């Protein structure tokens, strides 16, 4: 996505943001979508196959569990993917983790630079796997 496309997207989104509450709600939804996309990207790499593909081994996806994490803007409910064997260990939001800090501005910054959800998920995976 180049700067011109990003500006057009920002202009379109701004039409629907009338109040500070609208902006806050949009910000929270953007965080939720970004974190869930990153978690799903991690899950794709864990069993070694994409969602809805035939599985090469005995382990397979087993739906989602919900968890509430605390962010700088308050609680955020996330759908965390899980596997049948229970061996999936997410790195972005680890099991039993209840707080996400410092990530909010990073996600917004990456979107502002024109990165897609998939690119942001890959960037966070690279950062937290290192």
Backbone bond lengths (Angstrom), bond angles and torsions (degrees), N, CA, C in turn:
res aa  C-N    CA-C-N  psi(-1)  N-CA   C-N-CA  omega(-1)  CA-C   N-CA-C  phi
1 X - - - 1.451 - - 1.530 107.36 -
2 X 1.313 116.51 125.14 1.463 118.81 179.76 1.529 110.64 -92.53
3 X 1.329 115.94 177.15 1.469 120.87 -174.41 1.532 111.66 -63.23
4 X 1.323 117.23 -37.19 1.470 120.81 -179.70 1.534 110.47 -64.86
5 X 1.326 117.20 -43.20 1.465 121.15 178.30 1.528 110.91 -66.62
6 X 1.316 115.82 -38.98 1.455 120.47 178.61 1.526 110.88 -64.49
7 X 1.321 117.13 -40.70 1.464 121.41 178.31 1.526 110.42 -64.19
8 X 1.336 117.03 -41.28 1.464 120.88 177.97 1.524 110.57 -63.16
9 X 1.328 116.86 -41.55 1.463 120.99 177.81 1.524 110.69 -64.27
10 X 1.333 117.28 -43.99 1.466 121.46 178.75 1.525 110.77 -61.28
11 X 1.328 117.26 -41.24 1.465 120.89 178.79 1.524 111.12 -63.79
12 X 1.327 116.89 -40.36 1.461 121.02 179.76 1.536 110.58 -67.02
13 X 1.314 116.34 -43.19 1.463 120.03 179.71 1.525 111.33 -67.22
14 X 1.316 117.40 -36.25 1.466 121.78 -178.07 1.527 111.75 -63.76
15 X 1.318 118.06 -25.44 1.463 121.25 179.21 1.527 111.56 -61.03
16 X 1.321 116.27 -30.65 1.461 120.71 -176.62 1.522 113.35 -94.80
17 X 1.318 117.68 -5.87 1.458 121.04 -178.67 1.524 108.93 -100.10
18 X 1.312 115.80 101.42 1.465 120.94 -174.98 1.524 113.36 -103.66
19 X 1.331 116.83 -27.91 1.460 120.74 -174.88 1.529 109.63 -129.73
20 X 1.322 117.45 165.36 1.466 119.64 174.64 1.532 112.45 -59.61
21 X 1.328 116.79 -31.26 1.459 120.44 177.97 1.529 110.81 -66.75
22 X 1.352 116.64 -38.27 1.465 120.48 176.57 1.524 110.44 -61.04
23 X 1.320 116.58 -43.30 1.461 121.20 179.47 1.524 110.71 -65.03
24 X 1.322 116.80 -42.26 1.460 120.94 178.79 1.526 111.33 -63.40
25 X 1.328 116.12 -43.29 1.457 120.52 179.60 1.534 110.65 -64.41
26 X 1.328 116.86 -41.48 1.459 121.11 177.31 1.529 110.43 -62.48
27 X 1.318 116.66 -42.92 1.467 122.01 179.57 1.528 110.95 -60.17
28 X 1.329 117.30 -44.94 1.462 121.52 179.67 1.530 111.29 -64.55
29 X 1.337 116.56 -41.96 1.459 120.34 179.51 1.530 110.66 -65.05
30 X 1.325 116.82 -39.51 1.461 121.69 178.21 1.537 110.31 -62.36
31 X 1.311 117.53 -41.93 1.471 121.56 177.35 1.520 110.65 -62.74
32 X 1.329 116.36 -47.22 1.460 121.45 -178.72 1.530 110.56 -59.28
33 X 1.318 116.52 -48.75 1.464 121.00 -179.07 1.526 110.76 -62.26
34 X 1.328 116.74 -42.77 1.468 120.84 -178.78 1.521 111.92 -64.04
35 X 1.322 117.03 -47.57 1.466 120.78 -178.23 1.527 110.31 -66.00
36 X 1.327 118.20 -43.22 1.458 120.68 179.35 1.523 111.14 -64.66
37 X 1.335 117.84 -37.69 1.468 120.68 177.06 1.527 110.34 -63.74
38 X 1.325 116.97 -40.88 1.468 120.63 178.63 1.530 110.94 -65.53
39 X 1.324 117.08 -41.67 1.465 120.58 178.35 1.529 111.14 -63.57
40 X 1.331 116.40 -40.31 1.468 120.01 177.63 1.521 111.34 -66.28
41 X 1.336 117.26 -35.37 1.466 120.70 176.75 1.530 109.84 -64.99
42 X 1.317 116.81 -40.89 1.466 120.55 176.29 1.525 110.60 -60.93
43 X 1.334 116.25 -42.84 1.460 120.68 -178.42 1.527 110.79 -65.58
44 X 1.308 117.86 -34.12 1.464 121.02 178.42 1.531 110.10 -61.52
45 X 1.323 116.53 -38.97 1.456 120.32 -179.08 1.534 112.28 -76.57
46 X 1.314 117.79 -26.59 1.471 120.66 -176.26 1.525 112.56 -65.12
47 X 1.345 120.13 -60.44 1.463 117.30 -179.93 1.527 112.75 -82.34
48 X 1.342 117.34 -11.54 1.460 120.42 176.25 1.514 115.16 87.56
49 X 1.321 117.84 21.56 1.463 119.27 175.85 1.527 109.59 -150.61
50 X 1.328 115.16 155.24 1.455 121.57 179.26 1.525 110.18 -74.08
51 X 1.324 115.17 160.32 1.457 121.42 176.50 1.533 108.95 -59.54
52 X 1.311 117.65 139.81 1.458 126.02 178.07 1.526 113.93 69.90
53 X 1.325 118.93 13.60 1.459 121.90 172.87 1.519 108.34 -99.22
54 X 1.347 115.63 161.16 1.458 118.12 176.45 1.520 108.64 -69.68
55 X 1.291 115.71 145.44 1.465 119.51 -173.67 1.526 110.81 -92.87
56 X 1.337 116.00 140.19 1.455 119.81 -179.45 1.532 113.60 -80.39
57 X 1.315 119.40 -23.27 1.468 121.90 -177.63 1.512 111.75 -124.02
58 X 1.321 115.62 -166.36 1.459 121.22 -178.12 1.523 112.20 -78.74
59 X 1.321 117.55 -28.75 1.461 120.79 -177.87 1.530 109.30 -77.96
60 X 1.308 116.52 145.36 1.460 119.78 178.61 1.523 109.75 -148.63
61 X 1.308 114.68 166.84 1.462 120.37 176.38 1.524 108.89 -63.31
62 X 1.333 115.23 150.73 1.460 119.11 -178.72 1.526 109.76 -140.78
63 X 1.318 116.41 50.68 1.454 120.53 175.73 1.515 113.74 75.82
64 X 1.315 114.79 -149.23 1.456 122.23 -175.34 1.515 110.10 -136.12
65 X 1.304 114.35 155.53 1.457 120.03 167.47 1.522 106.17 -121.74
66 X 1.312 116.36 154.18 1.456 119.22 179.63 1.520 109.16 -102.57
67 X 1.313 114.34 146.24 1.464 119.49 175.47 1.514 107.07 -145.34
68 X 1.301 115.42 150.19 1.457 121.42 177.87 1.511 108.05 -108.17
69 X 1.343 115.04 125.86 1.459 120.67 176.66 1.524 108.57 -117.10
70 X 1.306 115.75 151.44 1.455 121.72 179.72 1.528 108.20 -94.11
71 X 1.330 116.29 127.36 1.457 121.83 176.17 1.524 107.84 -114.89
72 X 1.304 116.15 179.46 1.458 120.51 177.35 1.518 112.39 -62.18
73 X 1.339 117.02 -20.80 1.465 122.07 -179.21 1.519 113.18 -103.66
74 X 1.319 117.49 10.88 1.455 120.36 179.71 1.518 111.55 110.71
75 X 1.336 117.73 -172.62 1.461 121.35 -176.58 1.532 112.28 -68.50
76 X 1.335 114.95 146.12 1.463 122.15 179.50 1.522 107.29 -135.81
77 X 1.323 116.94 124.46 1.459 121.11 179.61 1.519 109.54 -90.30
78 X 1.345 115.90 126.05 1.457 122.08 -177.89 1.517 110.87 -117.75
79 X 1.331 115.29 147.90 1.463 121.66 171.26 1.522 106.88 -98.13
80 X 1.337 116.30 112.66 1.455 121.87 -177.72 1.520 109.25 -101.15
81 X 1.345 118.41 125.36 1.465 119.51 178.95 1.525 110.84 -68.15
82 X 1.319 115.68 153.77 1.466 119.72 177.77 1.522 108.93 -139.92
83 X 1.319 115.37 162.27 1.455 120.76 179.37 1.527 109.82 -116.30
84 X 1.316 115.15 163.05 1.464 120.67 -174.55 1.530 111.97 -65.68
85 X 1.333 117.23 -36.04 1.468 120.22 -178.45 1.525 113.19 -79.91
86 X 1.337 117.05 -13.77 1.458 120.41 -178.19 1.524 113.08 74.43
87 X 1.321 116.97 21.99 1.464 120.74 -178.05 1.525 113.04 -97.28
88 X 1.320 118.09 -6.38 1.467 120.82 179.90 1.521 109.46 -70.73
89 X 1.326 115.77 121.51 1.467 122.95 178.74 1.525 108.38 -118.80
90 X 1.330 118.15 93.13 1.462 119.24 179.86 1.523 111.33 -61.52
91 X 1.326 116.30 144.50 1.454 121.26 -178.88 1.522 112.54 -98.82
92 X 1.315 116.79 -31.88 1.464 120.24 -177.50 1.526 110.93 -68.53
93 X 1.312 116.67 -51.52 1.462 122.80 174.19 1.527 105.13 -125.65
94 X 1.304 115.47 98.46 1.465 121.20 -173.71 1.528 111.77 -68.85
95 X 1.317 115.20 160.78 1.460 120.07 175.19 1.520 108.78 -56.83
96 X 1.300 116.59 140.22 1.465 124.95 -179.78 1.528 114.39 67.19
97 X 1.312 118.01 3.91 1.464 120.02 176.24 1.522 108.07 -76.15
98 X 1.311 116.78 134.50 1.462 120.10 -176.66 1.523 113.13 -117.85
99 X 1.318 117.73 -1.03 1.459 120.30 -176.09 1.523 110.10 -138.30
100 X 1.342 116.16 136.53 1.460 122.80 172.56 1.517 106.26 -118.54
101 X 1.300 116.74 117.17 1.462 119.65 179.45 1.518 109.69 -126.05
102 X 1.314 115.75 149.55 1.444 120.88 176.43 1.511 115.13 76.75
103 X 1.304 117.99 -8.05 1.447 121.29 -175.83 1.528 112.41 -86.78
104 X 1.318 116.76 -28.53 1.457 121.30 -173.72 1.529 112.64 -55.58
105 X 1.301 116.50 -53.75 1.456 119.73 -178.52 1.514 112.19 -67.25
106 X 1.321 117.58 -31.30 1.459 120.78 177.97 1.522 110.71 -64.36
107 X 1.315 117.45 -44.38 1.465 121.26 -179.60 1.517 110.13 -63.20
108 X 1.331 117.09 -47.33 1.460 120.04 179.40 1.525 111.38 -62.05
109 X 1.313 116.54 -38.83 1.458 121.06 179.19 1.529 111.10 -63.56
110 X 1.320 116.65 -42.51 1.463 120.20 -179.92 1.524 111.15 -66.71
111 X 1.339 117.54 -38.52 1.462 120.31 175.51 1.523 110.41 -64.37
112 X 1.317 116.40 -41.38 1.456 120.45 -179.75 1.523 111.33 -63.42
113 X 1.322 116.38 -28.12 1.466 120.46 178.85 1.520 111.65 -82.97
114 X 1.319 116.52 -1.73 1.460 120.24 174.57 1.517 115.39 93.74
115 X 1.323 117.89 14.46 1.459 119.79 179.64 1.527 110.42 -77.91
116 X 1.322 115.72 147.26 1.459 120.71 176.64 1.526 109.03 -83.00
117 X 1.319 116.18 169.11 1.464 120.98 178.29 1.523 110.58 -58.53
118 X 1.316 116.35 -41.60 1.470 120.92 -179.74 1.525 110.92 -64.68
119 X 1.335 117.29 -41.33 1.460 121.16 178.71 1.533 111.17 -66.02
120 X 1.329 116.38 -38.94 1.467 120.35 177.93 1.526 109.57 -65.18
121 X 1.332 116.58 -43.54 1.467 120.34 178.49 1.525 110.05 -59.69
122 X 1.331 117.45 -43.26 1.461 121.04 179.64 1.531 110.86 -65.18
123 X 1.321 117.08 -39.75 1.467 121.03 179.73 1.528 110.48 -63.54
124 X 1.330 117.25 -44.86 1.468 120.16 178.44 1.523 111.11 -66.42
125 X 1.324 117.14 -37.82 1.460 119.93 178.04 1.523 109.78 -62.24
126 X 1.329 116.59 -43.65 1.466 120.75 179.01 1.530 111.07 -62.95
127 X 1.326 116.67 -42.10 1.462 120.69 -179.45 1.520 112.32 -65.38
128 X 1.321 117.16 -44.56 1.455 120.18 -172.83 1.522 113.73 -87.65
129 X 1.325 117.68 -14.38 1.464 120.48 175.61 1.513 111.89 -85.94
130 X 1.356 116.59 -18.07 1.474 120.67 -175.29 1.506 112.20 -67.69
